[in-house]
Amino acid sequence: MTRSAVSHSDLVEVSLSNFREHRAEAARWLAVEVLLSDPAALEDDDLVDRLCTLQDRLEALTRLRYGVA
């Protein structure tokens, strides 16, 4: 197995840079994560479905933005 030329610290720096550049999207994604870990929110199936749809959409937009889609 060969190792990538990109180090873990490089990936962290790129991630932090992307978070700074796209704070609003990162905040939305984190808010969805928090809600999906809330037992009260998990009792509402419609809410969970909508949150999962929103999270999928945010992730798809991020992949598209960075050409990973």
Backbone as a chain_set.jsonl record, in Angstrom:
{"seq": "MTRSAVSHSDLVEVSLSNFREHRAEAARWLAVEVLLSDPAALEDDDLVDRLCTLQDRLEALTRLRYGVA", "coords": {"N": [[0.841, -1.172, 0.0], [0.602, 2.179, -0.859], [1.42, 5.393, 0.387], [-0.34, 8.485, 0.415], [0.684, 11.617, -1.005], [-0.281, 13.708, 0.351], [-0.457, 14.993, 3.538], [-1.807, 14.336, 6.835], [-1.97, 16.685, 8.357], [-2.024, 18.576, 6.306], [-4.528, 18.042, 5.188], [-6.166, 18.767, 7.322], [-5.632, 21.516, 7.478], [-6.654, 22.379, 4.987], [-9.331, 21.708, 5.343], [-10.025, 23.382, 7.507], [-9.639, 25.861, 6.29], [-11.63, 25.745, 4.328], [-13.894, 25.638, 6.0], [-13.749, 28.188, 7.146], [-14.132, 29.765, 4.896], [-16.692, 29.057, 4.126], [-18.585, 29.45, 6.229], [-21.357, 29.727, 6.833], [-22.613, 27.549, 5.542], [-21.334, 25.475, 6.869], [-22.234, 25.928, 9.458], [-24.972, 25.429, 9.14], [-24.906, 22.688, 8.452], [-23.8, 21.631, 10.802], [-25.803, 22.345, 12.63], [-27.889, 20.703, 11.753], [-26.742, 18.214, 12.332], [-26.66, 18.388, 15.14], [-29.412, 18.526, 15.746], [-30.179, 16.018, 14.762], [-29.122, 14.407, 16.673], [-30.633, 14.785, 18.861], [-32.814, 13.425, 21.141], [-35.548, 14.147, 21.387], [-36.131, 15.393, 18.945], [-35.746, 13.246, 17.277], [-38.009, 11.77, 17.628], [-39.895, 12.709, 15.911], [-40.786, 11.704, 12.933], [-41.217, 12.937, 10.407], [-39.75, 15.316, 10.668], [-37.155, 14.266, 10.996], [-36.819, 13.049, 8.487], [-36.851, 15.34, 6.835], [-34.643, 16.735, 7.838], [-32.574, 14.94, 7.207], [-32.767, 15.023, 4.427], [-32.087, 17.701, 3.994], [-29.459, 17.668, 4.966], [-28.273, 15.885, 3.144], [-28.545, 17.426, 0.84], [-26.929, 19.672, 1.457], [-24.448, 18.392, 1.646], [-24.19, 17.421, -0.978], [-24.075, 19.831, -2.419], [-21.679, 20.837, -1.425], [-19.858, 18.893, -2.328], [-20.167, 19.293, -5.071], [-19.27, 21.931, -5.316], [-16.545, 21.608, -4.845], [-15.79, 19.916, -6.806], [-16.043, 17.16, -6.444], [-18.187, 15.674, -6.911]], "CA": [[0.0, 0.0, 0.0], [1.384, 3.414, -0.918], [0.843, 6.525, 1.117], [-0.59, 9.675, -0.386], [1.618, 12.722, -0.778], [-0.965, 14.685, 1.2], [-0.371, 14.595, 4.948], [-2.988, 14.591, 7.676], [-1.997, 18.107, 8.72], [-2.46, 19.311, 5.108], [-5.982, 17.877, 5.082], [-6.772, 19.574, 8.379], [-5.53, 22.92, 7.076], [-7.602, 22.607, 3.897], [-10.668, 21.663, 5.94], [-10.233, 24.622, 8.27], [-9.769, 26.947, 5.323], [-12.968, 25.63, 3.74], [-14.866, 26.042, 7.02], [-13.719, 29.655, 7.263], [-14.676, 30.338, 3.665], [-18.105, 28.701, 3.985], [-19.09, 29.331, 7.598], [-22.81, 29.582, 6.884], [-22.944, 26.171, 5.2], [-20.828, 24.633, 7.952], [-23.145, 26.108, 10.595], [-26.21, 24.7, 8.827], [-24.64, 21.261, 8.539], [-23.634, 21.313, 12.217], [-27.125, 22.438, 13.266], [-28.612, 19.477, 11.399], [-26.124, 17.145, 13.123], [-27.111, 18.538, 16.527], [-30.815, 18.129, 15.804], [-30.287, 14.573, 14.543], [-28.673, 13.713, 17.875], [-31.565, 15.148, 19.925], [-33.849, 12.395, 21.264], [-36.882, 14.708, 21.153], [-36.273, 15.6, 17.5], [-35.794, 11.936, 16.637], [-39.359, 11.22, 17.766], [-40.706, 13.243, 14.814], [-40.291, 11.087, 11.699], [-41.201, 13.919, 9.316], [-38.617, 16.206, 10.909], [-35.934, 13.52, 10.713], [-36.729, 12.93, 7.023], [-36.493, 16.645, 6.271], [-33.261, 17.035, 8.235], [-31.69, 14.085, 6.4], [-32.803, 15.574, 3.077], [-31.301, 18.931, 4.034], [-28.053, 17.304, 5.108], [-27.853, 15.338, 1.846], [-28.431, 18.55, -0.089], [-25.741, 20.442, 1.825], [-23.27, 17.609, 1.276], [-24.11, 17.395, -2.444], [-23.608, 21.15, -2.848], [-20.267, 20.942, -1.082], [-19.12, 18.059, -3.288], [-20.22, 19.974, -6.361], [-18.412, 23.115, -5.217], [-15.141, 21.215, -4.866], [-15.553, 19.011, -7.918], [-15.958, 15.786, -5.98], [-19.468, 15.027, -7.23]], "C": [[0.893, 1.245, 0.0], [0.654, 4.521, -0.176], [0.682, 7.71, 0.177], [0.451, 10.747, -0.051], [1.006, 13.788, 0.127], [-0.94, 14.174, 2.636], [-1.666, 14.929, 5.679], [-3.082, 16.083, 8.019], [-2.407, 18.971, 7.527], [-3.979, 19.237, 4.96], [-6.712, 18.72, 6.124], [-6.75, 21.049, 7.987], [-6.514, 23.258, 5.957], [-9.025, 22.623, 4.449], [-10.976, 22.94, 6.708], [-10.409, 25.819, 7.347], [-11.161, 26.938, 4.688], [-14.049, 26.028, 4.731], [-14.924, 27.561, 7.153], [-14.391, 30.309, 6.063], [-16.188, 30.125, 3.552], [-18.741, 28.472, 5.353], [-20.601, 29.067, 7.659], [-23.228, 28.145, 6.58], [-22.496, 25.218, 6.301], [-21.748, 24.728, 9.169], [-24.459, 25.374, 10.356], [-26.018, 23.201, 8.993], [-24.514, 20.83, 9.998], [-24.97, 21.37, 12.957], [-27.955, 21.19, 12.975], [-28.063, 18.308, 12.209], [-26.602, 17.186, 14.57], [-28.563, 18.086, 16.654], [-30.993, 16.623, 15.628], [-29.765, 13.759, 15.729], [-29.584, 13.999, 19.071], [-32.681, 14.108, 20.006], [-35.264, 12.92, 20.992], [-37.128, 14.914, 19.661], [-36.422, 14.264, 16.784], [-37.165, 11.266, 16.752], [-40.272, 11.662, 16.62], [-40.143, 12.731, 13.484], [-40.213, 12.065, 10.53], [-40.018, 14.873, 9.456], [-37.309, 15.512, 10.567], [-35.749, 13.374, 9.2], [-36.281, 14.237, 6.387], [-35.063, 17.032, 6.618], [-32.265, 16.205, 7.427], [-31.633, 14.58, 4.96], [-31.96, 16.84, 2.996], [-29.811, 18.618, 4.13], [-27.507, 16.728, 3.796], [-27.636, 16.449, 0.831], [-27.191, 19.39, 0.183], [-24.469, 19.704, 1.424], [-23.094, 17.564, -0.236], [-23.596, 18.731, -2.984], [-22.117, 21.335, -2.555], [-19.42, 20.115, -2.037], [-19.061, 18.723, -4.653], [-19.271, 21.165, -6.388], [-16.941, 22.746, -5.374], [-14.829, 20.175, -5.929], [-15.401, 17.565, -7.529], [-17.201, 14.999, -6.393], [-19.347, 14.038, -8.349]], "O": [[1.836, 1.333, 0.786], [-0.576, 4.561, -0.13], [1.478, 7.904, -0.742], [1.016, 10.77, 1.043], [1.712, 14.672, 0.612], [-1.357, 13.048, 2.907], [-2.497, 15.7, 5.199], [-4.166, 16.665, 7.971], [-3.068, 19.993, 7.709], [-4.633, 20.232, 4.649], [-7.751, 19.314, 5.836], [-7.748, 21.75, 8.152], [-7.139, 24.318, 5.984], [-9.833, 23.466, 4.059], [-12.06, 23.508, 6.574], [-11.241, 26.69, 7.603], [-11.79, 27.984, 4.53], [-15.02, 26.685, 4.355], [-16.001, 28.147, 7.257], [-15.126, 31.286, 6.205], [-16.883, 30.938, 2.941], [-19.356, 27.434, 5.601], [-21.055, 28.256, 8.467], [-24.084, 27.584, 7.263], [-23.201, 24.264, 6.627], [-22.01, 23.725, 9.833], [-25.001, 24.762, 11.277], [-26.85, 22.521, 9.594], [-25.05, 19.794, 10.392], [-25.237, 20.532, 13.817], [-28.645, 20.681, 13.858], [-28.834, 17.495, 12.718], [-26.913, 16.15, 15.158], [-28.902, 17.342, 17.574], [-31.854, 16.019, 16.268], [-29.954, 12.543, 15.773], [-29.332, 13.507, 20.171], [-33.42, 13.925, 19.038], [-36.087, 12.203, 20.423], [-38.222, 14.637, 19.17], [-37.147, 14.166, 15.794], [-37.443, 10.298, 16.045], [-41.313, 11.047, 16.389], [-39.153, 13.256, 12.975], [-39.26, 12.032, 9.752], [-39.361, 15.198, 8.467], [-36.445, 16.102, 9.918], [-34.643, 13.555, 8.691], [-35.428, 14.239, 5.5], [-34.351, 17.593, 5.786], [-31.227, 16.717, 7.009], [-30.57, 14.56, 4.339], [-31.208, 17.03, 2.041], [-28.998, 19.241, 3.447], [-26.393, 17.059, 3.392], [-26.676, 16.426, 0.061], [-26.481, 19.776, -0.747], [-23.523, 20.312, 0.922], [-21.969, 17.659, -0.728], [-22.776, 18.757, -3.902], [-21.389, 21.924, -3.355], [-18.38, 20.579, -2.506], [-18.021, 18.713, -5.312], [-18.555, 21.378, -7.366], [-16.175, 23.499, -5.976], [-13.733, 19.616, -5.954], [-14.704, 16.811, -8.207], [-17.243, 13.779, -6.233], [-20.337, 13.414, -8.731]]}, "num_chains": 1, "name": "protein.A"}
